[in-house]
Amino acid sequence: MGTKKRNYSKSFKEKAVELSYHRDNIKDLAQELGIDVARIYKWRSNPISSKTVKSKQTISNIELEEMKRLKKELKNTQLELEILKKAVHIFSKSDGKSINL
């Protein structure tokens, strides 16, 4: 009793690879699709899935640039807040005297 080799369509392979990049647990995905988890990893390394991999990398690069920008903006905002806190502290030490600027 030999096992029959199953052939999967290109679109099925591409969709499985795409889903594998969006799921935390590839083993569960493989079980849901009724295939071996090693097959998904094989398809991921195949040129068939290069379109999906490239688009995933592009998205990651865009997201990485956005994260860098947001981190820089957050750092600047935190610095401005610290400066304002120090200014408030300095002006509150004036013993109630009015400071003319």
C-alpha positions as CSV (number, residue, x, y, z in Angstrom):
1,M,0.0,0.0,0.0
2,G,1.9,3.0,-1.3
3,T,0.9,6.6,-0.6
4,K,-0.4,8.6,-3.6
5,K,1.5,11.8,-4.2
6,R,-0.8,14.7,-4.2
7,N,-0.4,17.6,-6.6
8,Y,-1.3,21.1,-5.4
9,S,-2.2,23.9,-7.7
10,K,0.1,27.0,-7.9
11,S,-2.6,29.2,-6.4
12,F,-3.0,26.8,-3.4
13,K,0.7,26.8,-2.8
14,E,0.9,30.6,-3.0
15,K,-2.1,31.1,-0.7
16,A,-0.6,28.6,1.8
17,V,2.7,30.5,1.8
18,E,1.0,33.8,2.1
19,L,-1.1,32.6,5.1
20,S,2.1,31.2,6.7
21,Y,3.6,34.7,6.9
22,H,0.5,36.0,8.6
23,R,0.0,33.2,11.1
24,D,1.9,32.7,14.4
25,N,1.7,28.9,14.3
26,I,2.5,27.4,11.0
27,K,2.0,23.8,12.3
28,D,-1.7,24.7,13.1
29,L,-2.0,26.2,9.6
30,A,-0.6,23.0,8.0
31,Q,-3.1,20.9,9.9
32,E,-6.0,23.1,8.9
33,L,-4.9,22.8,5.2
34,G,-4.3,19.0,5.6
35,I,-0.7,19.1,4.6
36,D,2.7,18.5,6.2
37,V,4.3,21.5,7.9
38,A,7.6,20.7,6.0
39,R,5.8,21.2,2.7
40,I,4.9,24.8,3.6
41,Y,8.5,25.6,4.4
42,K,9.6,23.9,1.1
43,W,7.1,26.1,-0.8
44,R,8.3,29.2,1.1
45,S,11.8,28.6,-0.3
46,N,10.5,27.8,-3.8
47,P,10.7,30.5,-6.6
48,I,6.9,30.0,-6.9
49,S,6.4,31.9,-3.7
50,S,9.0,34.7,-4.4
51,K,6.2,37.1,-5.3
52,T,4.6,36.7,-1.9
53,V,7.9,36.8,-0.1
54,K,9.0,40.0,-1.9
55,S,5.7,41.7,-1.1
56,K,6.0,40.6,2.6
57,Q,9.5,42.0,2.7
58,T,8.4,45.3,1.1
59,I,5.7,45.6,3.7
60,S,8.2,44.9,6.4
61,N,10.6,47.5,5.1
62,I,7.8,50.1,5.0
63,E,6.7,49.2,8.5
64,L,10.3,49.3,9.7
65,E,10.8,52.9,8.3
66,E,7.5,54.0,9.9
67,M,8.6,52.5,13.2
68,K,11.9,54.3,13.0
69,R,10.1,57.6,12.2
70,L,7.7,57.1,15.1
71,K,10.5,56.3,17.6
72,K,12.3,59.4,16.6
73,E,9.2,61.5,16.9
74,L,8.5,59.9,20.3
75,K,12.0,60.6,21.5
76,N,11.7,64.3,20.4
77,T,8.3,64.6,22.2
78,Q,9.7,63.1,25.4
79,L,12.6,65.5,25.2
80,E,10.3,68.5,24.8
81,L,8.2,67.3,27.7
82,E,11.3,67.0,30.0
83,I,12.3,70.6,29.0
84,L,8.8,71.9,29.8
85,K,8.8,70.0,33.2
86,K,12.1,71.7,34.1
87,A,10.8,75.1,33.0
88,V,7.7,74.7,35.2
89,H,9.9,73.6,38.1
90,I,12.2,76.6,37.7
91,F,9.3,79.1,37.4
92,S,7.6,77.6,40.4
93,K,10.7,78.2,42.6
94,S,10.3,82.0,42.2
95,D,8.6,82.2,45.6
96,G,5.4,83.7,44.1
97,K,7.3,86.6,42.6
98,S,6.3,87.5,39.2
99,I,9.0,87.0,36.5
100,N,9.0,89.5,33.7
101,L,10.2,88.0,30.4
